[in-house]
């Protein structure tokens, strides 16, 4: 499809949102920003809760596509996850449907399949079709978002690319991240590909760079035109010297979701 001109970026004040505010305009996008909190350096950003249906309807009016990053990104009590990640995502899709927005990029997560054993040795890469095994209420909410995206395609013709994001930071910070790291530059490449690919219907992809130690299959992302350029391997020596290799006897190292399967970090708000 032609490149959308105006894109709503929810969660614009968050970690990934901040990185994409820097990088996506290079692809010609005009970003409309939305977050629950004010966005530094963006006085025109919309400050609104995902529970505010009127504000969401106004935010999506006249845009070409949505990148939905907003919500709780760590574990939290179910009631908070329900409000922000489940009801909030539903509210956003309803606003998109009502305003005729035809393309959404949904920030899913590796934690939707967090209890999937990580590949070891010659094991095959984890396919997108692997059964969902969420490791937290947070991961559960991402599975809901993927199903909601499928429903809105089947019922209403709203296309979605659900991106199971690994770890998008300027550089990897631990040994597990060497396998699931998504560099900011590759994240922008991935989102651009997902915004412009033809006939995506509802497509689920993994979001990472072309890491030497990759755990999952990037073929559905590459089929959209994604051509990752980065690899975490230059960071491997330093991280392994500091932390050691992954230990198959350590539960935190056994599953794709890492520490989320044993002692997940919790949302601070």
C-alpha positions as CSV (number, residue, x, y, z in Angstrom):
1,X,0.0,0.0,0.0
2,X,1.2,3.6,-0.4
3,X,3.1,4.9,2.6
4,X,0.7,6.5,5.1
5,X,1.4,10.1,5.6
6,X,-0.1,10.7,9.1
7,X,0.3,8.0,11.8
8,X,-1.0,8.0,15.3
9,X,1.7,6.9,17.7
10,X,0.2,5.8,21.1
11,X,2.6,5.4,24.0
12,X,4.7,8.2,22.6
13,X,6.4,9.0,25.9
14,X,7.5,5.4,26.5
15,X,10.8,3.8,25.8
16,X,10.0,2.5,22.3
17,X,7.8,5.4,21.6
18,X,10.6,7.9,22.3
19,X,12.9,6.0,20.0
20,X,10.4,5.9,17.2
21,X,9.6,9.6,17.5
22,X,13.2,10.2,16.6
23,X,13.4,7.7,13.7
24,X,10.1,7.3,11.9
25,X,9.9,10.9,10.5
26,X,13.0,9.9,8.4
27,X,10.6,7.7,6.4
28,X,8.3,10.6,5.7
29,X,5.7,10.1,8.4
30,X,3.9,12.9,10.2
31,X,3.4,11.6,13.7
32,X,0.4,12.4,15.9
33,X,1.5,11.6,19.4
34,X,-0.7,10.3,22.3
35,X,0.2,9.2,25.8
36,X,-1.3,9.1,29.3
37,X,1.5,11.6,30.4
38,X,2.8,14.7,28.6
39,X,5.4,14.0,25.9
40,X,8.7,15.9,26.5
41,X,9.4,18.3,23.7
42,X,6.0,17.8,22.0
43,X,3.6,20.4,23.2
44,X,1.0,19.4,20.6
45,X,0.9,15.8,21.8
46,X,-2.4,14.5,23.0
47,X,-2.6,13.6,26.7
48,X,-5.3,11.1,27.2
49,X,-6.2,7.8,28.8
50,X,-7.1,4.8,26.7
51,X,-10.4,4.7,28.7
52,X,-11.4,8.1,27.2
53,X,-13.4,7.0,24.1
54,X,-14.1,10.5,23.0
55,X,-10.4,11.5,23.1
56,X,-9.4,8.3,21.2
57,X,-12.0,9.0,18.5
58,X,-10.7,12.5,18.1
59,X,-7.1,11.3,18.1
60,X,-7.6,8.8,15.2
61,X,-9.8,11.2,13.1
62,X,-8.1,11.9,9.8
63,X,-5.1,9.7,10.3
64,X,-3.9,7.0,7.9
65,X,-2.6,4.3,10.3
66,X,-2.0,3.6,14.0
67,X,1.1,2.3,15.8
68,X,-0.3,1.1,19.2
69,X,2.5,1.0,21.8
70,X,0.5,2.4,24.7
71,X,-0.4,0.3,27.8
72,X,1.3,-1.4,30.7
73,X,4.6,-3.1,29.5
74,X,5.4,-5.1,32.6
75,X,3.4,-7.3,35.0
76,X,0.7,-5.8,37.1
77,X,-2.4,-6.9,39.0
78,X,-5.0,-8.2,36.6
79,X,-7.4,-5.3,37.2
80,X,-4.8,-2.8,35.9
81,X,-3.9,-5.0,32.9
82,X,-7.6,-5.4,32.1
83,X,-8.2,-1.6,32.1
84,X,-5.1,-0.5,30.2
85,X,-4.2,-3.4,27.9
86,X,-7.4,-5.2,27.2
87,X,-10.2,-2.6,27.5
88,X,-7.8,0.2,26.3
89,X,-6.9,-1.8,23.2
90,X,-10.5,-2.6,22.5
91,X,-11.3,1.1,22.8
92,X,-8.6,2.0,20.3
93,X,-9.8,-0.5,17.7
94,X,-13.4,0.7,18.1
95,X,-12.2,4.3,17.5
96,X,-10.3,3.0,14.4
97,X,-13.3,1.2,13.1
98,X,-15.6,4.2,13.7
99,X,-13.2,6.6,11.9
100,X,-12.3,4.3,9.0
101,X,-8.7,3.7,9.8
102,X,-7.6,0.6,7.9
103,X,-4.1,-0.3,9.2
104,X,-3.0,-0.8,12.8
105,X,0.4,-2.0,14.1
106,X,-0.1,-3.6,17.4
107,X,2.7,-4.0,19.9
108,X,2.4,-7.6,21.0
109,X,5.3,-9.2,22.9
110,X,7.4,-12.2,23.2
111,X,5.7,-12.7,26.5
112,X,2.5,-13.9,24.7
113,X,4.6,-17.1,24.1
114,X,6.9,-16.6,27.1
115,X,6.6,-20.2,28.4
116,X,7.8,-21.6,25.1
117,X,11.2,-23.3,25.6
118,X,14.0,-21.4,24.0
119,X,15.9,-23.3,21.2
120,X,19.0,-25.1,22.3
121,X,21.7,-26.4,20.0
122,X,20.3,-27.5,16.7
123,X,16.6,-26.9,17.7
124,X,14.6,-25.1,15.0
125,X,13.8,-21.5,15.4
126,X,10.4,-20.8,17.1
127,X,7.7,-20.2,14.5
128,X,5.0,-17.6,14.7
129,X,2.5,-20.5,14.8
130,X,3.8,-21.9,18.1
131,X,0.9,-22.2,20.6
132,X,0.6,-19.1,22.7
133,X,1.9,-19.7,26.3
134,X,1.7,-16.4,28.1
135,X,4.1,-16.0,31.1
136,X,2.1,-13.2,32.9
137,X,-1.1,-11.3,32.9
138,X,0.8,-8.9,30.7
139,X,1.6,-11.6,28.2
140,X,-2.0,-12.8,28.4
141,X,-3.2,-9.3,27.4
142,X,-1.0,-9.4,24.3
143,X,-2.6,-12.7,23.2
144,X,-5.9,-11.0,23.6
145,X,-4.7,-8.1,21.5
146,X,-3.7,-10.5,18.7
147,X,-7.1,-12.2,18.8
148,X,-8.8,-8.8,18.8
149,X,-6.8,-7.8,15.8
150,X,-7.9,-11.0,14.0
151,X,-11.6,-10.3,14.9
152,X,-11.5,-6.7,13.6
153,X,-10.0,-7.9,10.3
154,X,-12.6,-10.7,9.9
155,X,-15.5,-8.5,11.0
156,X,-14.6,-5.0,9.9
157,X,-11.7,-5.2,7.5
158,X,-9.2,-3.4,9.8
159,X,-5.8,-4.8,8.9
160,X,-3.2,-5.4,11.7
161,X,0.4,-6.4,11.9
162,X,0.9,-7.8,15.4
163,X,4.6,-7.4,16.3
164,X,5.9,-9.7,19.1
165,X,8.6,-7.3,20.1
166,X,11.7,-8.7,21.8
167,X,13.8,-6.1,23.5
168,X,14.1,-2.7,21.8
169,X,16.9,-0.7,23.4
170,X,19.8,1.2,22.0
171,X,22.0,-1.8,22.9
172,X,21.4,-5.2,24.6
173,X,21.9,-5.2,28.4
174,X,22.0,-9.0,29.2
175,X,22.8,-12.3,27.6
176,X,19.2,-13.3,27.0
177,X,18.7,-10.1,25.1
178,X,21.4,-11.1,22.6
179,X,18.8,-13.4,21.1
180,X,15.8,-11.1,21.0
181,X,17.3,-7.6,20.7
182,X,15.6,-5.3,18.2
183,X,17.8,-2.3,17.5
184,X,16.0,1.1,17.3
185,X,17.0,1.4,13.6
186,X,15.7,-2.1,12.8
187,X,12.5,-1.3,14.7
188,X,11.9,1.7,12.5
189,X,12.6,-0.5,9.4
190,X,10.2,-3.1,10.7
191,X,7.4,-0.6,11.4
192,X,7.9,1.0,8.0
193,X,7.6,-2.3,6.3
194,X,4.5,-3.2,8.3
195,X,2.9,0.2,7.4
196,X,3.5,-0.1,3.7
197,X,3.2,-3.9,2.9
198,X,0.2,-4.9,0.8
199,X,-2.7,-7.1,1.9
200,X,-1.5,-7.9,5.4
201,X,-5.0,-8.9,6.7
202,X,-3.9,-9.9,10.2
203,X,-0.2,-10.9,10.3
204,X,1.7,-11.9,13.4
205,X,5.5,-11.3,13.2
206,X,8.4,-11.5,15.6
207,X,10.3,-8.2,16.1
208,X,14.1,-8.5,16.4
209,X,17.2,-7.7,14.6
210,X,19.1,-10.4,12.6
211,X,20.9,-11.6,15.6
212,X,23.5,-14.4,15.4
213,X,21.9,-16.0,18.4
214,X,18.3,-15.6,17.2
215,X,15.6,-17.8,18.8
216,X,12.7,-17.2,16.5
217,X,11.7,-17.2,12.9
218,X,11.6,-13.8,11.2
219,X,10.2,-15.1,7.9
220,X,6.8,-13.5,8.3
221,X,8.4,-10.2,9.0
222,X,10.8,-10.5,6.0
223,X,7.7,-11.4,3.9
224,X,6.4,-7.9,4.6
225,X,9.7,-6.4,3.2
226,X,11.6,-6.1,6.5
227,X,15.3,-6.3,5.9
228,X,17.1,-6.1,9.3
229,X,20.6,-4.7,9.3
230,X,21.8,-5.1,12.8
231,X,23.1,-8.0,15.0
232,X,23.6,-8.1,18.7
233,X,26.8,-10.1,18.4
234,X,29.2,-7.2,18.8
235,X,27.9,-6.9,22.4
236,X,28.2,-10.6,23.2
237,X,31.8,-10.7,24.5
238,X,31.3,-8.0,27.1
239,X,27.9,-9.3,28.3
240,X,29.1,-12.9,28.5
241,X,32.2,-11.9,30.4
242,X,30.0,-10.0,32.9
243,X,27.1,-12.5,33.3
244,X,28.3,-15.9,31.8
245,X,26.5,-18.0,29.2
246,X,22.8,-18.9,29.6
247,X,22.4,-21.9,32.0
248,X,19.9,-24.6,31.0
249,X,19.4,-25.4,34.7
250,X,18.4,-21.9,35.5
251,X,14.6,-21.4,35.1
252,X,15.1,-17.8,34.0
253,X,17.2,-19.1,31.1
254,X,14.9,-22.0,30.1
255,X,12.0,-20.2,28.5
256,X,11.6,-17.5,25.9
257,X,10.1,-15.2,28.5
258,X,13.1,-15.3,30.8
259,X,12.6,-13.9,34.3
260,X,9.0,-13.1,33.4
261,X,8.3,-16.8,34.0
262,X,9.6,-16.8,37.5
263,X,9.8,-13.3,39.0
264,X,8.4,-10.8,36.5
265,X,9.3,-7.1,36.9
266,X,6.2,-5.2,37.9
267,X,4.7,-2.0,36.6
268,X,5.7,0.9,38.8
269,X,2.6,3.0,38.5
